[in-house]
Amino acid sequence: MGDAGDPGLSAGGIDAAGVADEDAASELCPVCSTPYDSVSLHDRGLLVNLLDNERYRRVCFEPVERDGRPHVRFFHHTHEQVGGDD
């Protein structure tokens, strides 16, 4: 995982792994407008596989710039937050 603690994150604190704390769940995802469980910030290559994921149903991706470099924020949605039809 890349840089963490983006001051542009709107909710909750960010831990050393770049994941927002539980307070972030009160905010809505800027991509799909639904609540999210956590958010992480990445500045390097990444792999996403949510097949048969017990915790997350969907992850939304938002490209952002930080210190002049491209990053991607991930908004992690649980099965309960997204629902079975989304």
PyMOL Python script that loads the backbone (N, CA, C, O; Angstrom):
from pymol import cmd

cmd.read_pdbstr("""\
ATOM      1  N   MET A   1       0.841  -1.154   0.000  1.00  0.00           N
ATOM      2  CA  MET A   1       0.000   0.000   0.000  1.00  0.00           C
ATOM      3  C   MET A   1       0.886   1.217   0.000  1.00  0.00           C
ATOM      4  O   MET A   1       1.985   1.185   0.555  1.00  0.00           O
ATOM      5  N   GLY A   2       0.434   2.283  -0.608  1.00  0.00           N
ATOM      6  CA  GLY A   2       1.249   3.465  -0.741  1.00  0.00           C
ATOM      7  C   GLY A   2       1.087   4.422   0.415  1.00  0.00           C
ATOM      8  O   GLY A   2       0.873   4.020   1.559  1.00  0.00           O
ATOM      9  N   ASP A   3       1.195   5.719   0.087  1.00  0.00           N
ATOM     10  CA  ASP A   3       1.085   6.757   1.095  1.00  0.00           C
ATOM     11  C   ASP A   3      -0.258   6.706   1.790  1.00  0.00           C
ATOM     12  O   ASP A   3      -1.270   6.369   1.177  1.00  0.00           O
ATOM     13  N   ALA A   4      -0.268   7.037   3.056  1.00  0.00           N
ATOM     14  CA  ALA A   4      -1.511   7.062   3.830  1.00  0.00           C
ATOM     15  C   ALA A   4      -1.678   8.430   4.458  1.00  0.00           C
ATOM     16  O   ALA A   4      -0.752   9.239   4.493  1.00  0.00           O
ATOM     17  N   GLY A   5      -2.877   8.667   4.951  1.00  0.00           N
ATOM     18  CA  GLY A   5      -3.110   9.901   5.674  1.00  0.00           C
ATOM     19  C   GLY A   5      -3.378  11.087   4.782  1.00  0.00           C
ATOM     20  O   GLY A   5      -3.030  12.206   5.161  1.00  0.00           O
ATOM     21  N   ASP A   6      -3.968  10.912   3.632  1.00  0.00           N
ATOM     22  CA  ASP A   6      -4.298  11.988   2.716  1.00  0.00           C
ATOM     23  C   ASP A   6      -5.148  13.025   3.432  1.00  0.00           C
ATOM     24  O   ASP A   6      -6.225  12.686   3.921  1.00  0.00           O
ATOM     25  N   PRO A   7      -4.705  14.278   3.513  1.00  0.00           N
ATOM     26  CA  PRO A   7      -5.505  15.279   4.195  1.00  0.00           C
ATOM     27  C   PRO A   7      -6.818  15.549   3.471  1.00  0.00           C
ATOM     28  O   PRO A   7      -7.708  16.173   4.047  1.00  0.00           O
ATOM     29  N   GLY A   8      -6.964  15.104   2.242  1.00  0.00           N
ATOM     30  CA  GLY A   8      -8.193  15.289   1.498  1.00  0.00           C
ATOM     31  C   GLY A   8      -9.269  14.281   1.865  1.00  0.00           C
ATOM     32  O   GLY A   8     -10.404  14.413   1.406  1.00  0.00           O
ATOM     33  N   LEU A   9      -8.953  13.282   2.674  1.00  0.00           N
ATOM     34  CA  LEU A   9      -9.976  12.323   3.087  1.00  0.00           C
ATOM     35  C   LEU A   9     -10.936  13.031   4.010  1.00  0.00           C
ATOM     36  O   LEU A   9     -10.521  13.731   4.934  1.00  0.00           O
ATOM     37  N   SER A  10     -12.238  12.850   3.760  1.00  0.00           N
ATOM     38  CA  SER A  10     -13.224  13.647   4.463  1.00  0.00           C
ATOM     39  C   SER A  10     -13.707  13.040   5.768  1.00  0.00           C
ATOM     40  O   SER A  10     -14.392  13.724   6.528  1.00  0.00           O
ATOM     41  N   ALA A  11     -13.388  11.808   6.059  1.00  0.00           N
ATOM     42  CA  ALA A  11     -13.968  11.199   7.253  1.00  0.00           C
ATOM     43  C   ALA A  11     -12.973  10.319   7.974  1.00  0.00           C
ATOM     44  O   ALA A  11     -12.170   9.627   7.349  1.00  0.00           O
ATOM     45  N   GLY A  12     -13.032  10.350   9.294  1.00  0.00           N
ATOM     46  CA  GLY A  12     -12.262   9.418  10.104  1.00  0.00           C
ATOM     47  C   GLY A  12     -10.768   9.627  10.005  1.00  0.00           C
ATOM     48  O   GLY A  12     -10.287  10.371   9.150  1.00  0.00           O
ATOM     49  N   GLY A  13     -10.038   8.967  10.885  1.00  0.00           N
ATOM     50  CA  GLY A  13      -8.589   8.996  10.853  1.00  0.00           C
ATOM     51  C   GLY A  13      -8.067   7.901   9.954  1.00  0.00           C
ATOM     52  O   GLY A  13      -8.808   6.995   9.573  1.00  0.00           O
ATOM     53  N   ILE A  14      -6.807   7.979   9.617  1.00  0.00           N
ATOM     54  CA  ILE A  14      -6.171   6.987   8.763  1.00  0.00           C
ATOM     55  C   ILE A  14      -5.070   6.324   9.571  1.00  0.00           C
ATOM     56  O   ILE A  14      -4.234   6.999  10.173  1.00  0.00           O
ATOM     57  N   ASP A  15      -5.076   4.985   9.582  1.00  0.00           N
ATOM     58  CA  ASP A  15      -4.039   4.284  10.332  1.00  0.00           C
ATOM     59  C   ASP A  15      -2.786   4.127   9.480  1.00  0.00           C
ATOM     60  O   ASP A  15      -2.749   4.587   8.339  1.00  0.00           O
ATOM     61  N   ALA A  16      -1.769   3.484  10.023  1.00  0.00           N
ATOM     62  CA  ALA A  16      -0.494   3.333   9.330  1.00  0.00           C
ATOM     63  C   ALA A  16      -0.623   2.545   8.035  1.00  0.00           C
ATOM     64  O   ALA A  16       0.212   2.692   7.142  1.00  0.00           O
ATOM     65  N   ALA A  17      -1.651   1.715   7.914  1.00  0.00           N
ATOM     66  CA  ALA A  17      -1.862   0.938   6.692  1.00  0.00           C
ATOM     67  C   ALA A  17      -2.657   1.715   5.652  1.00  0.00           C
ATOM     68  O   ALA A  17      -2.905   1.202   4.561  1.00  0.00           O
ATOM     69  N   GLY A  18      -3.063   2.948   5.971  1.00  0.00           N
ATOM     70  CA  GLY A  18      -3.807   3.742   5.011  1.00  0.00           C
ATOM     71  C   GLY A  18      -5.292   3.450   5.000  1.00  0.00           C
ATOM     72  O   GLY A  18      -5.966   3.752   4.016  1.00  0.00           O
ATOM     73  N   VAL A  19      -5.823   2.871   6.068  1.00  0.00           N
ATOM     74  CA  VAL A  19      -7.239   2.519   6.140  1.00  0.00           C
ATOM     75  C   VAL A  19      -7.933   3.441   7.118  1.00  0.00           C
ATOM     76  O   VAL A  19      -7.437   3.669   8.221  1.00  0.00           O
ATOM     77  N   ALA A  20      -9.083   3.976   6.720  1.00  0.00           N
ATOM     78  CA  ALA A  20      -9.826   4.886   7.583  1.00  0.00           C
ATOM     79  C   ALA A  20     -10.425   4.133   8.758  1.00  0.00           C
ATOM     80  O   ALA A  20     -10.710   2.940   8.661  1.00  0.00           O
ATOM     81  N   ASP A  21     -10.614   4.834   9.866  1.00  0.00           N
ATOM     82  CA  ASP A  21     -11.221   4.203  11.034  1.00  0.00           C
ATOM     83  C   ASP A  21     -12.732   4.083  10.865  1.00  0.00           C
ATOM     84  O   ASP A  21     -13.278   4.473   9.832  1.00  0.00           O
ATOM     85  N   GLU A  22     -13.407   3.544  11.877  1.00  0.00           N
ATOM     86  CA  GLU A  22     -14.831   3.251  11.781  1.00  0.00           C
ATOM     87  C   GLU A  22     -15.691   4.493  11.609  1.00  0.00           C
ATOM     88  O   GLU A  22     -16.815   4.374  11.121  1.00  0.00           O
ATOM     89  N   ASP A  23     -15.220   5.681  11.985  1.00  0.00           N
ATOM     90  CA  ASP A  23     -15.993   6.899  11.805  1.00  0.00           C
ATOM     91  C   ASP A  23     -16.260   7.182  10.341  1.00  0.00           C
ATOM     92  O   ASP A  23     -17.205   7.902  10.016  1.00  0.00           O
ATOM     93  N   ALA A  24     -15.448   6.630   9.450  1.00  0.00           N
ATOM     94  CA  ALA A  24     -15.623   6.868   8.023  1.00  0.00           C
ATOM     95  C   ALA A  24     -16.933   6.299   7.503  1.00  0.00           C
ATOM     96  O   ALA A  24     -17.446   6.762   6.484  1.00  0.00           O
ATOM     97  N   ALA A  25     -17.480   5.305   8.185  1.00  0.00           N
ATOM     98  CA  ALA A  25     -18.698   4.660   7.714  1.00  0.00           C
ATOM     99  C   ALA A  25     -19.891   5.605   7.663  1.00  0.00           C
ATOM    100  O   ALA A  25     -20.876   5.303   6.989  1.00  0.00           O
ATOM    101  N   SER A  26     -19.831   6.740   8.357  1.00  0.00           N
ATOM    102  CA  SER A  26     -20.939   7.684   8.342  1.00  0.00           C
ATOM    103  C   SER A  26     -20.963   8.519   7.069  1.00  0.00           C
ATOM    104  O   SER A  26     -21.959   9.193   6.806  1.00  0.00           O
ATOM    105  N   GLU A  27     -19.918   8.496   6.286  1.00  0.00           N
ATOM    106  CA  GLU A  27     -19.822   9.256   5.046  1.00  0.00           C
ATOM    107  C   GLU A  27     -20.316   8.431   3.863  1.00  0.00           C
ATOM    108  O   GLU A  27     -20.446   7.210   3.947  1.00  0.00           O
ATOM    109  N   LEU A  28     -20.588   9.124   2.757  1.00  0.00           N
ATOM    110  CA  LEU A  28     -21.003   8.452   1.534  1.00  0.00           C
ATOM    111  C   LEU A  28     -19.851   8.424   0.543  1.00  0.00           C
ATOM    112  O   LEU A  28     -19.056   9.361   0.469  1.00  0.00           O
ATOM    113  N   CYS A  29     -19.770   7.350  -0.209  1.00  0.00           N
ATOM    114  CA  CYS A  29     -18.753   7.181  -1.237  1.00  0.00           C
ATOM    115  C   CYS A  29     -18.965   8.231  -2.330  1.00  0.00           C
ATOM    116  O   CYS A  29     -20.094   8.412  -2.788  1.00  0.00           O
ATOM    117  N   PRO A  30     -17.908   8.928  -2.760  1.00  0.00           N
ATOM    118  CA  PRO A  30     -18.056   9.924  -3.815  1.00  0.00           C
ATOM    119  C   PRO A  30     -18.312   9.303  -5.189  1.00  0.00           C
ATOM    120  O   PRO A  30     -18.695  10.009  -6.122  1.00  0.00           O
ATOM    121  N   VAL A  31     -18.107   8.005  -5.323  1.00  0.00           N
ATOM    122  CA  VAL A  31     -18.294   7.320  -6.600  1.00  0.00           C
ATOM    123  C   VAL A  31     -19.722   6.814  -6.756  1.00  0.00           C
ATOM    124  O   VAL A  31     -20.343   7.022  -7.798  1.00  0.00           O
ATOM    125  N   CYS A  32     -20.258   6.136  -5.708  1.00  0.00           N
ATOM    126  CA  CYS A  32     -21.577   5.507  -5.840  1.00  0.00           C
ATOM    127  C   CYS A  32     -22.614   6.030  -4.846  1.00  0.00           C
ATOM    128  O   CYS A  32     -23.756   5.570  -4.854  1.00  0.00           O
ATOM    129  N   SER A  33     -22.237   6.980  -3.992  1.00  0.00           N
ATOM    130  CA  SER A  33     -23.148   7.629  -3.039  1.00  0.00           C
ATOM    131  C   SER A  33     -23.782   6.684  -2.025  1.00  0.00           C
ATOM    132  O   SER A  33     -24.908   6.917  -1.586  1.00  0.00           O
ATOM    133  N   THR A  34     -23.076   5.620  -1.648  1.00  0.00           N
ATOM    134  CA  THR A  34     -23.540   4.719  -0.593  1.00  0.00           C
ATOM    135  C   THR A  34     -22.508   4.734   0.539  1.00  0.00           C
ATOM    136  O   THR A  34     -21.353   5.094   0.315  1.00  0.00           O
ATOM    137  N   PRO A  35     -22.917   4.345   1.755  1.00  0.00           N
ATOM    138  CA  PRO A  35     -21.953   4.289   2.861  1.00  0.00           C
ATOM    139  C   PRO A  35     -20.816   3.315   2.553  1.00  0.00           C
ATOM    140  O   PRO A  35     -20.990   2.377   1.774  1.00  0.00           O
ATOM    141  N   TYR A  36     -19.670   3.537   3.157  1.00  0.00           N
ATOM    142  CA  TYR A  36     -18.537   2.627   2.989  1.00  0.00           C
ATOM    143  C   TYR A  36     -17.962   2.266   4.340  1.00  0.00           C
ATOM    144  O   TYR A  36     -18.137   2.995   5.316  1.00  0.00           O
ATOM    145  N   ASP A  37     -17.274   1.137   4.393  1.00  0.00           N
ATOM    146  CA  ASP A  37     -16.683   0.619   5.624  1.00  0.00           C
ATOM    147  C   ASP A  37     -15.343   1.272   5.916  1.00  0.00           C
ATOM    148  O   ASP A  37     -15.052   1.604   7.065  1.00  0.00           O
ATOM    149  N   SER A  38     -14.529   1.460   4.891  1.00  0.00           N
ATOM    150  CA  SER A  38     -13.209   2.049   5.064  1.00  0.00           C
ATOM    151  C   SER A  38     -12.732   2.606   3.735  1.00  0.00           C
ATOM    152  O   SER A  38     -13.330   2.358   2.688  1.00  0.00           O
ATOM    153  N   VAL A  39     -11.652   3.357   3.794  1.00  0.00           N
ATOM    154  CA  VAL A  39     -11.049   3.923   2.588  1.00  0.00           C
ATOM    155  C   VAL A  39      -9.540   3.751   2.699  1.00  0.00           C
ATOM    156  O   VAL A  39      -8.972   3.874   3.784  1.00  0.00           O
ATOM    157  N   SER A  40      -8.895   3.467   1.573  1.00  0.00           N
ATOM    158  CA  SER A  40      -7.439   3.347   1.564  1.00  0.00           C
ATOM    159  C   SER A  40      -6.892   4.127   0.376  1.00  0.00           C
ATOM    160  O   SER A  40      -7.599   4.356  -0.604  1.00  0.00           O
ATOM    161  N   LEU A  41      -5.634   4.531   0.469  1.00  0.00           N
ATOM    162  CA  LEU A  41      -4.982   5.344  -0.544  1.00  0.00           C
ATOM    163  C   LEU A  41      -3.773   4.578  -1.068  1.00  0.00           C
ATOM    164  O   LEU A  41      -2.971   4.067  -0.287  1.00  0.00           O
ATOM    165  N   HIS A  42      -3.642   4.496  -2.395  1.00  0.00           N
ATOM    166  CA  HIS A  42      -2.580   3.698  -3.018  1.00  0.00           C
ATOM    167  C   HIS A  42      -1.817   4.536  -4.037  1.00  0.00           C
ATOM    168  O   HIS A  42      -2.412   5.321  -4.775  1.00  0.00           O
ATOM    169  N   ASP A  43      -0.494   4.366  -4.073  1.00  0.00           N
ATOM    170  CA  ASP A  43       0.323   5.094  -5.048  1.00  0.00           C
ATOM    171  C   ASP A  43       1.157   4.152  -5.917  1.00  0.00           C
ATOM    172  O   ASP A  43       2.013   4.600  -6.681  1.00  0.00           O
ATOM    173  N   ARG A  44       0.908   2.857  -5.800  1.00  0.00           N
ATOM    174  CA  ARG A  44       1.645   1.871  -6.597  1.00  0.00           C
ATOM    175  C   ARG A  44       0.668   0.895  -7.218  1.00  0.00           C
ATOM    176  O   ARG A  44      -0.543   1.035  -7.050  1.00  0.00           O
ATOM    177  N   GLY A  45       1.174  -0.077  -7.921  1.00  0.00           N
ATOM    178  CA  GLY A  45       0.350  -1.102  -8.536  1.00  0.00           C
ATOM    179  C   GLY A  45      -0.501  -1.823  -7.513  1.00  0.00           C
ATOM    180  O   GLY A  45      -0.153  -1.887  -6.334  1.00  0.00           O
ATOM    181  N   LEU A  46      -1.602  -2.358  -7.962  1.00  0.00           N
ATOM    182  CA  LEU A  46      -2.509  -3.043  -7.060  1.00  0.00           C
ATOM    183  C   LEU A  46      -3.275  -4.121  -7.795  1.00  0.00           C
ATOM    184  O   LEU A  46      -3.363  -4.114  -9.023  1.00  0.00           O
ATOM    185  N   LEU A  47      -3.821  -5.038  -7.039  1.00  0.00           N
ATOM    186  CA  LEU A  47      -4.622  -6.127  -7.567  1.00  0.00           C
ATOM    187  C   LEU A  47      -5.918  -6.177  -6.781  1.00  0.00           C
ATOM    188  O   LEU A  47      -5.911  -6.043  -5.557  1.00  0.00           O
ATOM    189  N   VAL A  48      -7.029  -6.369  -7.475  1.00  0.00           N
ATOM    190  CA  VAL A  48      -8.331  -6.432  -6.820  1.00  0.00           C
ATOM    191  C   VAL A  48      -9.015  -7.729  -7.214  1.00  0.00           C
ATOM    192  O   VAL A  48      -9.178  -8.020  -8.399  1.00  0.00           O
ATOM    193  N   ASN A  49      -9.411  -8.502  -6.218  1.00  0.00           N
ATOM    194  CA  ASN A  49     -10.163  -9.731  -6.453  1.00  0.00           C
ATOM    195  C   ASN A  49     -11.211  -9.841  -5.354  1.00  0.00           C
ATOM    196  O   ASN A  49     -10.870 -10.121  -4.204  1.00  0.00           O
ATOM    197  N   LEU A  50     -12.473  -9.626  -5.687  1.00  0.00           N
ATOM    198  CA  LEU A  50     -13.534  -9.685  -4.689  1.00  0.00           C
ATOM    199  C   LEU A  50     -14.404 -10.928  -4.839  1.00  0.00           C
ATOM    200  O   LEU A  50     -15.441 -11.036  -4.184  1.00  0.00           O
ATOM    201  N   LEU A  51     -14.002 -11.855  -5.681  1.00  0.00           N
ATOM    202  CA  LEU A  51     -14.764 -13.089  -5.814  1.00  0.00           C
ATOM    203  C   LEU A  51     -14.773 -13.824  -4.481  1.00  0.00           C
ATOM    204  O   LEU A  51     -13.721 -14.073  -3.892  1.00  0.00           O
ATOM    205  N   ASP A  52     -15.950 -14.166  -4.018  1.00  0.00           N
ATOM    206  CA  ASP A  52     -16.109 -14.903  -2.763  1.00  0.00           C
ATOM    207  C   ASP A  52     -15.463 -14.201  -1.572  1.00  0.00           C
ATOM    208  O   ASP A  52     -14.968 -14.860  -0.658  1.00  0.00           O
ATOM    209  N   ASN A  53     -15.466 -12.879  -1.575  1.00  0.00           N
ATOM    210  CA  ASN A  53     -14.912 -12.119  -0.472  1.00  0.00           C
ATOM    211  C   ASN A  53     -15.948 -12.059   0.649  1.00  0.00           C
ATOM    212  O   ASN A  53     -17.066 -11.589   0.434  1.00  0.00           O
ATOM    213  N   GLU A  54     -15.587 -12.528   1.834  1.00  0.00           N
ATOM    214  CA  GLU A  54     -16.534 -12.593   2.943  1.00  0.00           C
ATOM    215  C   GLU A  54     -16.842 -11.232   3.554  1.00  0.00           C
ATOM    216  O   GLU A  54     -17.892 -11.066   4.175  1.00  0.00           O
ATOM    217  N   ARG A  55     -15.960 -10.263   3.394  1.00  0.00           N
ATOM    218  CA  ARG A  55     -16.169  -8.959   4.030  1.00  0.00           C
ATOM    219  C   ARG A  55     -16.713  -7.907   3.074  1.00  0.00           C
ATOM    220  O   ARG A  55     -17.665  -7.202   3.409  1.00  0.00           O
ATOM    221  N   TYR A  56     -16.120  -7.792   1.887  1.00  0.00           N
ATOM    222  CA  TYR A  56     -16.493  -6.712   0.975  1.00  0.00           C
ATOM    223  C   TYR A  56     -17.206  -7.221  -0.268  1.00  0.00           C
ATOM    224  O   TYR A  56     -16.827  -8.233  -0.858  1.00  0.00           O
ATOM    225  N   ARG A  57     -18.235  -6.503  -0.643  1.00  0.00           N
ATOM    226  CA  ARG A  57     -19.005  -6.810  -1.850  1.00  0.00           C
ATOM    227  C   ARG A  57     -18.487  -5.998  -3.031  1.00  0.00           C
ATOM    228  O   ARG A  57     -18.455  -6.478  -4.164  1.00  0.00           O
ATOM    229  N   ARG A  58     -18.080  -4.755  -2.749  1.00  0.00           N
ATOM    230  CA  ARG A  58     -17.650  -3.862  -3.828  1.00  0.00           C
ATOM    231  C   ARG A  58     -16.584  -2.911  -3.299  1.00  0.00           C
ATOM    232  O   ARG A  58     -16.574  -2.561  -2.119  1.00  0.00           O
ATOM    233  N   VAL A  59     -15.688  -2.501  -4.193  1.00  0.00           N
ATOM    234  CA  VAL A  59     -14.718  -1.454  -3.912  1.00  0.00           C
ATOM    235  C   VAL A  59     -14.814  -0.447  -5.048  1.00  0.00           C
ATOM    236  O   VAL A  59     -14.681  -0.807  -6.218  1.00  0.00           O
ATOM    237  N   CYS A  60     -15.044   0.814  -4.701  1.00  0.00           N
ATOM    238  CA  CYS A  60     -15.077   1.882  -5.704  1.00  0.00           C
ATOM    239  C   CYS A  60     -13.699   2.537  -5.750  1.00  0.00           C
ATOM    240  O   CYS A  60     -13.016   2.632  -4.730  1.00  0.00           O
ATOM    241  N   PHE A  61     -13.300   2.981  -6.920  1.00  0.00           N
ATOM    242  CA  PHE A  61     -11.983   3.572  -7.126  1.00  0.00           C
ATOM    243  C   PHE A  61     -12.136   5.038  -7.519  1.00  0.00           C
ATOM    244  O   PHE A  61     -12.936   5.372  -8.394  1.00  0.00           O
ATOM    245  N   GLU A  62     -11.369   5.907  -6.871  1.00  0.00           N
ATOM    246  CA  GLU A  62     -11.387   7.331  -7.203  1.00  0.00           C
ATOM    247  C   GLU A  62      -9.955   7.793  -7.428  1.00  0.00           C
ATOM    248  O   GLU A  62      -9.159   7.797  -6.489  1.00  0.00           O
ATOM    249  N   PRO A  63      -9.605   8.187  -8.665  1.00  0.00           N
ATOM    250  CA  PRO A  63      -8.258   8.714  -8.897  1.00  0.00           C
ATOM    251  C   PRO A  63      -8.127  10.091  -8.249  1.00  0.00           C
ATOM    252  O   PRO A  63      -9.023  10.927  -8.366  1.00  0.00           O
ATOM    253  N   VAL A  64      -7.014  10.320  -7.572  1.00  0.00           N
ATOM    254  CA  VAL A  64      -6.732  11.603  -6.924  1.00  0.00           C
ATOM    255  C   VAL A  64      -5.270  11.952  -7.151  1.00  0.00           C
ATOM    256  O   VAL A  64      -4.472  11.101  -7.546  1.00  0.00           O
ATOM    257  N   GLU A  65      -4.928  13.202  -6.900  1.00  0.00           N
ATOM    258  CA  GLU A  65      -3.540  13.638  -6.984  1.00  0.00           C
ATOM    259  C   GLU A  65      -3.107  14.090  -5.603  1.00  0.00           C
ATOM    260  O   GLU A  65      -3.848  14.775  -4.898  1.00  0.00           O
ATOM    261  N   ARG A  66      -1.906  13.702  -5.228  1.00  0.00           N
ATOM    262  CA  ARG A  66      -1.354  14.106  -3.933  1.00  0.00           C
ATOM    263  C   ARG A  66       0.102  14.467  -4.133  1.00  0.00           C
ATOM    264  O   ARG A  66       0.883  13.660  -4.636  1.00  0.00           O
ATOM    265  N   ASP A  67       0.468  15.659  -3.748  1.00  0.00           N
ATOM    266  CA  ASP A  67       1.843  16.144  -3.916  1.00  0.00           C
ATOM    267  C   ASP A  67       2.303  16.010  -5.360  1.00  0.00           C
ATOM    268  O   ASP A  67       3.461  15.689  -5.626  1.00  0.00           O
ATOM    269  N   GLY A  68       1.383  16.260  -6.293  1.00  0.00           N
ATOM    270  CA  GLY A  68       1.729  16.212  -7.711  1.00  0.00           C
ATOM    271  C   GLY A  68       1.853  14.822  -8.300  1.00  0.00           C
ATOM    272  O   GLY A  68       2.242  14.672  -9.458  1.00  0.00           O
ATOM    273  N   ARG A  69       1.526  13.798  -7.517  1.00  0.00           N
ATOM    274  CA  ARG A  69       1.631  12.407  -7.990  1.00  0.00           C
ATOM    275  C   ARG A  69       0.253  11.765  -8.022  1.00  0.00           C
ATOM    276  O   ARG A  69      -0.594  12.071  -7.183  1.00  0.00           O
ATOM    277  N   PRO A  70       0.020  10.874  -8.989  1.00  0.00           N
ATOM    278  CA  PRO A  70      -1.280  10.198  -9.047  1.00  0.00           C
ATOM    279  C   PRO A  70      -1.407   9.124  -7.973  1.00  0.00           C
ATOM    280  O   PRO A  70      -0.450   8.408  -7.680  1.00  0.00           O
ATOM    281  N   HIS A  71      -2.585   9.023  -7.398  1.00  0.00           N
ATOM    282  CA  HIS A  71      -2.942   8.018  -6.407  1.00  0.00           C
ATOM    283  C   HIS A  71      -4.342   7.517  -6.736  1.00  0.00           C
ATOM    284  O   HIS A  71      -5.040   8.099  -7.567  1.00  0.00           O
ATOM    285  N   VAL A  72      -4.740   6.450  -6.087  1.00  0.00           N
ATOM    286  CA  VAL A  72      -6.105   5.938  -6.209  1.00  0.00           C
ATOM    287  C   VAL A  72      -6.630   5.688  -4.804  1.00  0.00           C
ATOM    288  O   VAL A  72      -5.985   5.017  -3.998  1.00  0.00           O
ATOM    289  N   ARG A  73      -7.821   6.241  -4.514  1.00  0.00           N
ATOM    290  CA  ARG A  73      -8.487   5.945  -3.247  1.00  0.00           C
ATOM    291  C   ARG A  73      -9.482   4.826  -3.486  1.00  0.00           C
ATOM    292  O   ARG A  73     -10.226   4.833  -4.466  1.00  0.00           O
ATOM    293  N   PHE A  74      -9.484   3.866  -2.577  1.00  0.00           N
ATOM    294  CA  PHE A  74     -10.425   2.744  -2.609  1.00  0.00           C
ATOM    295  C   PHE A  74     -11.456   2.963  -1.512  1.00  0.00           C
ATOM    296  O   PHE A  74     -11.095   3.227  -0.365  1.00  0.00           O
ATOM    297  N   PHE A  75     -12.728   2.857  -1.852  1.00  0.00           N
ATOM    298  CA  PHE A  75     -13.819   2.921  -0.887  1.00  0.00           C
ATOM    299  C   PHE A  75     -14.385   1.516  -0.780  1.00  0.00           C
ATOM    300  O   PHE A  75     -14.962   1.007  -1.741  1.00  0.00           O
ATOM    301  N   HIS A  76     -14.228   0.877   0.383  1.00  0.00           N
ATOM    302  CA  HIS A  76     -14.579  -0.523   0.597  1.00  0.00           C
ATOM    303  C   HIS A  76     -16.007  -0.643   1.128  1.00  0.00           C
ATOM    304  O   HIS A  76     -16.319  -0.112   2.194  1.00  0.00           O
ATOM    305  N   HIS A  77     -16.875  -1.338   0.390  1.00  0.00           N
ATOM    306  CA  HIS A  77     -18.274  -1.505   0.760  1.00  0.00           C
ATOM    307  C   HIS A  77     -18.529  -2.943   1.195  1.00  0.00           C
ATOM    308  O   HIS A  77     -18.174  -3.882   0.484  1.00  0.00           O
ATOM    309  N   THR A  78     -19.145  -3.116   2.367  1.00  0.00           N
ATOM    310  CA  THR A  78     -19.498  -4.455   2.834  1.00  0.00           C
ATOM    311  C   THR A  78     -20.724  -4.955   2.094  1.00  0.00           C
ATOM    312  O   THR A  78     -21.395  -4.193   1.398  1.00  0.00           O
ATOM    313  N   HIS A  79     -21.013  -6.239   2.248  1.00  0.00           N
ATOM    314  CA  HIS A  79     -22.202  -6.834   1.636  1.00  0.00           C
ATOM    315  C   HIS A  79     -23.468  -6.142   2.115  1.00  0.00           C
ATOM    316  O   HIS A  79     -24.383  -5.901   1.327  1.00  0.00           O
ATOM    317  N   GLU A  80     -23.525  -5.822   3.399  1.00  0.00           N
ATOM    318  CA  GLU A  80     -24.708  -5.169   3.973  1.00  0.00           C
ATOM    319  C   GLU A  80     -24.894  -3.759   3.434  1.00  0.00           C
ATOM    320  O   GLU A  80     -26.027  -3.330   3.213  1.00  0.00           O
ATOM    321  N   GLN A  81     -23.816  -3.038   3.220  1.00  0.00           N
ATOM    322  CA  GLN A  81     -23.913  -1.673   2.735  1.00  0.00           C
ATOM    323  C   GLN A  81     -24.392  -1.605   1.296  1.00  0.00           C
ATOM    324  O   GLN A  81     -25.128  -0.690   0.928  1.00  0.00           O
ATOM    325  N   VAL A  82     -23.987  -2.553   0.493  1.00  0.00           N
ATOM    326  CA  VAL A  82     -24.297  -2.518  -0.936  1.00  0.00           C
ATOM    327  C   VAL A  82     -25.584  -3.279  -1.245  1.00  0.00           C
ATOM    328  O   VAL A  82     -26.363  -2.836  -2.090  1.00  0.00           O
ATOM    329  N   GLY A  83     -25.823  -4.393  -0.594  1.00  0.00           N
ATOM    330  CA  GLY A  83     -26.999  -5.204  -0.899  1.00  0.00           C
ATOM    331  C   GLY A  83     -26.700  -6.215  -1.976  1.00  0.00           C
ATOM    332  O   GLY A  83     -25.707  -6.095  -2.693  1.00  0.00           O
ATOM    333  N   GLY A  84     -27.550  -7.205  -2.091  1.00  0.00           N
ATOM    334  CA  GLY A  84     -27.330  -8.315  -3.013  1.00  0.00           C
ATOM    335  C   GLY A  84     -27.516  -7.979  -4.475  1.00  0.00           C
ATOM    336  O   GLY A  84     -26.973  -8.677  -5.331  1.00  0.00           O
ATOM    337  N   ASP A  85     -28.270  -6.928  -4.796  1.00  0.00           N
ATOM    338  CA  ASP A  85     -28.569  -6.629  -6.189  1.00  0.00           C
ATOM    339  C   ASP A  85     -27.609  -5.617  -6.806  1.00  0.00           C
ATOM    340  O   ASP A  85     -27.663  -5.387  -8.015  1.00  0.00           O
ATOM    341  N   ASP A  86     -26.744  -5.016  -6.021  1.00  0.00           N
ATOM    342  CA  ASP A  86     -25.839  -3.987  -6.546  1.00  0.00           C
ATOM    343  C   ASP A  86     -24.547  -4.565  -7.065  1.00  0.00           C
ATOM    344  O   ASP A  86     -23.685  -3.824  -7.537  1.00  0.00           O
TER     345      ASP A  86
END
""", "prot")
cmd.dss("prot")
cmd.show_as("cartoon", "prot")
cmd.util.cbc("prot")
cmd.orient("prot")
